[in-house]
């Protein structure tokens, strides 16, 4: 449990009413100020200096303009103020806090409706509170053990970056209340991948907070990056965030993608549409020129046809086989890749679609490389959700630049037709 230390710093100001007025002072009064800095936030170790409100800056303004804009008045007394109603603003810096900076907690207080009366002295108290939020980082030894020799947190707020590097790595940075974004950079200045989809962590700051963010590197048994975030609510002014980085995580990189955008013909099975088994209107991929015109150079086909943004494979008396080009983008180093594709069945009974590998690599899952396509829709009937196109995933180990992927029916013989679309292969992720 953190211990909260309360310190009250009271500016002792001269006492009684101003006794220097004469008849010529009619219409003027004075202000007697006392000020306190509210320390009800975080421990003294987290604070910078400048806690004495008698070093602060005061602005007094009425509807006639600014009457005082200077350092805290000597003795806390401002004399000869025109009688009227004022707003006072006492702050720890001459300028308002707007840009993130290190070791700059900002204290301020505003008092409205300060009434100055003719010939009198008006007492007013300013209780200055911290309006910004502090953030400091703790670097767990697991970072170095995992190979992160340098981790530089960078917090961005309203287009302004504050980098915790060099001598500032252990400093406390201060930010205005509101949204911010945290990025972690490695020794090369490259953002560290923290989750599957982002290198950034959103933060929301409130006044009087001190955030302590602990950075760790812990290996997740399933090989995924993980973020563990907890908030300590024992003291509403303190926030604790723990970020765990998995150094084995590698962002997904697309090494092959085919969306069949140049393929034409009837639609593949779409839920809610009517299915026709006429077989007419599907362009035949039976020559190299037609394959090139369809944007499929490097593919090979046996009984291959195009449909709108996809392929219709096989005929009643022949097996449809589609083979990708070599996966040259992988390079020579063997890699585990993830293949995703859309497929659907033409036949009205469940069929297997088999994925094979030519060249380097082998199927890791599913077993035997076979996915099951649910029964298709009969002629003239409305396509159901179960028989419409859906995505399937296959894991392939040891793939290289010489690997090719083969799609074919799992069973030989007639009546094994299927549809294929949106083939993508990625490494990592």
N, C-alpha and C positions, 0 to 999 in steps of 0.2 A: 504494500500500500504506500503510495507516495505520501509524503508529508507536506502539508500546505503551510507555508510560512506567511503570516500576515504582518506587514510592516506599514505603519501609518506615518507619513512624513507631514508634519503640520508646519505651515508657515506662520510664525508668530508675528502678528502685525500690530502696529501701534494702536492704542485703545481709543480713547474718548472722541467726542464730536470735535469737529474743526472749530476752533475758537478765534480764527483770524478774520472772520467776516466783518465787513462794515456795511453801512447803508448802500455803498456803491456796488456791493456784491449781489444785489437783488437779482433773482432770476438764475442764479448759479448754485450748484451744490457740489458735494464730493462723494467719492466712492471708497469704501474701506473693504479690502479684499482679504479673505483667508482662503487657503488652498491646500488640498490634500491629494496625494497620489495614492490611488487604490491599488494595493499590492495583492489583491485576492486572486492572483492568477497562478503563477508558477514560482518555483524556488529561486532564490537569489542567484544561484549559479547559472541560470539560463538568461539572466538579464544583462543588458549593457548598462553603462552609467546613465547619468542624467535623470535621476529620480527626484531631484529637488525642484518643486514647482516654482520656487523663487528664481529659477534660471529660465523659466518658460517664456513664451511670447503671448501677449494679450492684444486682442482686437476688440474695441468697443464701437458699436455702430448704432446710430439712430436713423429715423427716417430722413434726417437732414444730411446724412453721410457718416464717414468714419471720424470718430472723435479721438481715438487713441489706437495706435498700431505700433507697438514697440515691446521691448523686454518688460518683464514683470516690474511694476513700479516700485521704487525704493520705499521701504516701509509699508508697502501695500496700499498706499493712499494716492488717489488721483483727485486733485482739486480743480475747482473752477470749471466744472462740466456744466454746460447749459442744461437747465431743468428739462426733463423729458423722459421718454422710455427708450431703453437701450437693450441690445443683445450683446452678450459678451462671449468671446471664444478664447480659451486658454489652452495652449498646445505646447508640446515639448520641443517642437522644431518650428522655425519660422515659416516653413512651407508645409502644406498638408502632405501626408504620406500617399504617394500614388505609384511609385516604381519599386519593385522588389529590391531589397538591399540587405547586407549582412549586419547583424548586431545593431539594429535600429528599431527597437520597440517604440511605438508611437503612442503617446498619451494625450488625451484632449478632453475637454469638457465644455459644454455650451450652456449658458444660462440665459433664458429669455425673460422679457418683461421686467428688466431692472429699472425701477422708477427712481429717478433723481429729482429731489424736491428743492425748491429755492431755499437756500440757507441751511440745508440739512446735510447729514452724512448718512448714506445708505450702505448697510453692510451686505455683502454677498459672498457666498461660499462656492468655490469650484471644486468638485470631486473629479479628479482626472483619472480616466480609465484607459487601459490599453485597447486601441481600436484595431490593431492588426494582429496577425497570427504568426507564431514562430515555428520553424521547421529545422530539426537537426537530424543527422543520420548516424547510425551505428553500423559498422562494417564487421560482420561476423567472420571469424577465422576460416569458416568453410568456403568463403569466396576464393581465397588464395589456394586452398586445397583443391578446388575444382578448376584452377587455371585462370581465374579472374584476377590477374595481378593488379589491375587498376579498374575500378568502377567509379565513374563520375556521374553523380545524379545531376540532372538539369531540370529545374522547375520553370515552366513558362506560364506567365499570366499576362493577359491583355497585350500580347505581342512582345513582352519583355522577358528575357531569359536570365536566370540566376544559376550559375554553374558552381557546384561544390567541388572545386578542383584545387590542387596545391595546398596552400596554407588555409584555404577556406573549406577543406574537406570535412573538418569537424566543427565548423562555425555554425551559428544559428542564423538562418536566413529569415527575413520577415516579409510577409505578403498581405495585401489588402484582403478583407473579407470577400469571399466569392469563389468562382471556379478557377482551377489551375490544372496543368497537365505535367505529369512526371515522366521523364525519359531517363534511362540508364545507358551510358556510353561506355564502351570498352576502351582499352589502351590505344586503339586506332581511331577513336572518335566515332565508331559505328554503333548505332542503337542496338541494344541487346534485346533479343526476342523474349518477351515475358509471357505471352499467351499465344494461342494458335493464330489469332487474328490481329495482334497489335503489339507494338513496341512501346505503348504509352499506357499510363494509368491515370485516370481522372481523379482529381482531389477537390474537395469543397472545404474552404476555410471559413471559420467564424472568428469574431473578435475575441480576444483574451485567450486564445488557444495556444498550446505548445504541442506540436506534433513531434514524436520520436519515431522515426522510421528505421527499422532494422532490416538490413539486407543480408540474405543468406543464399547459399547454393546447396541444395539438397537433391540428391538423385531420387527421382520417382521411379518405383519398380516397373511401371508400365511405359516408361520412356516419354512421358508427356510433361510439358511445362506446367507449373502450377503456381497460383498466387493464393496465399493465405492471408486474409485481412481480418484483423480483430480490432475492435474499438473498446477501450477501457472506459467504462462509464462511472467508475467510483467517484471521479472528480470531473465534472462536466467541462472543465477548462483544459484537461489533458487528453491527448489522442495518441494511440499507439497503432502503428501499421507495420506488419511483417510481410516482406516480399520474398518469396522463395523462387530462385531461378534454377531451372534444370539445364545444366551445360550439355547434356546429350541431345537436347531438342534441336532439330534442324528444320527451318521453315520449308514448306512445300515448294518445289520448283517444277513447273510444267516442262516435261521433256518431249511430249508429243500430244497433239490435240487435233481432232478432226470433227468439225461440226456439219460437214456435208452440205454446206450452204449453197453449192452450185448444183445439187441434185434436184431433179424435178420428177413429177409424177403424182399419183394419188397420195393422200395423207397416210402416214402410218396410224395404227389404232389409237384413237383419242376418245376418252370417255365421253359418252353422250352422243357421239356420231354414229352413223349407220355403216356397217361393214359390208363390203362387197367382195365376193370371191371370184369375180369375173376374170381377174388376172390381166385384163387389158390396160394399156396406158402406162405400164412400167417400162421405161427405157432400158434396153439390154446392154450391159457392160461387157460386150463380146469382142471389142477391139481396143487396141492401145489408144487410138484417137478418141474414141468415145470416153474412155477412162480419163484421158487428159482433159477433154472438154468438161467433164464432171468435176474437175479439180482434184482428182484422186491419183495423180501420177505417183508411181512407186507401189501402189496397191496391186494385188493380183486377185482375180475372182474366178470361181467356178459356179456357173449358173447364178450370176449376180445381176441384179436389176436396181435401178434407183427409184426412190419414192420422194416425196417432198421433204427435203432436209434429212434424208436417211437412205437406207438400203432395204430392199426386199430380196431375201436370199432363198434360193432353191426353187425347184419346180416339183410337180407331182411325181415325176419319174427321174429325178436327179437331185443330188445333194448340193446345197449352197455353201461354198467355202469362201471366206474373205480373209486375206492376209495383209497385214500392215507393211509399210516400208520398214527398213531397219531404224532402230531408235538411236540414231547417230548423236543426238544431243546428250546422251548419258556419258559418252566418253569410254575410255578403255577400262576404268576402274569399276569392278562389279558393284552393283547397288541394288538395294531392295526398292521396288517400285510398286505403286498402287494404281491399278487399272480400274477406271469406272466407265460404264457405258449404259446406254438405254437400249432395252430390247423388249419384244413382245412376240407372242406366238400367233402364227397364221392358223394352225390346226386347232380343231375343236376338242382335242384331248391334250393333257399335260405332256410336255416334251422337255428334254434336256438340251441345253446349249453348252458345248464344250469349248474351253479356251486352252490352247496349246502354245508351246514356245518352240520356235526354230532358232538355232544358235545358242548363245549362252543363256543360262538361267533355267529356273524351274518354278512350277506353281507351288506356292506355299499354302494358299487357301483360296477357294474351298477345296475339299478333298477331291482329287482327280480333276480339278479345274472345271467341274460341271455345275452350272446353275440351272435351276428348274424354272421353266416358263409356264405359268398357269395356262389353262385351256383358253383358247381364243374364242372369238365370237362367230356364230354361224352366219351364213349368207343372209343379208337383208335385216339382220337384227341390230339392236342398239348396243354399242360397245360399253361394257361395264368397267368399273374402276379396276377390278381384278385382272381383266384381260387387256387393259390399256398399257401403253408404254410405261416402263418404270426403270429406275436405276439399279444396277448391280455392281458389286465390287469384287475384285480379284487381287490378291497379293502375289507378287512374283519376286523371287529372290535371285541374286546373282546376275541381274540383267546388265548388259553392256551395249556398246554402240553397234554390235553385230546381232542383237536380239530382234526377232520379229514375233508378232502376236498373230495367232490363227484362230478364227471363229468358225465353228462347224457344228452340225447336229451331233448330239451324243450317241445317237443310234444310226446305224446304216439302214438303207432301204428307202422306200418311198414315203411321201407325206411327212416331211420334217422341215417345213418352211417356217421362216422367222423374219422379223424386222430388226434392224440395227441402226443406232444413231448415237451422236455425241460421245465419241470415244476420246478419253483423256487419260494420260499417264503422267504421274508425278513421282518425284523422289522426295524423301523427307516427309515432314508433317506428321 
